[in-house]
Amino acid sequence: MPAKELVEFVARSLVDDPDAVKVDMVRDRDGIVLELHVAEDDMGKVIGRNGSVAKALRTLLKVTAAREGEPISLEIL
């Protein structure tokens, strides 16, 4: 799935510990939920100041979701 790979690639590029990055795909009644797991120390880098990085990731997912025709959301855990 391109959305999962996209989130994983961007997250690995941002963090200090890329081996700790894990993306799980969960289907629910509203569509697909991507759960992004990172190391505790890297959480701020993935979220960004005022959530700017997280917003950018969600914007990229909207474009990918439009191409795939199914709603996709992102949870950072």
Secondary structure, DSSP 8 states (H G I E B T S, - for coil): -HHHHHHHHHHHHH-S-GGG-EEEEEEETTEEEEEEE--GGGHHHHH-GGGHHHHHHHHHHHHHHHHHTS-EEEEE-
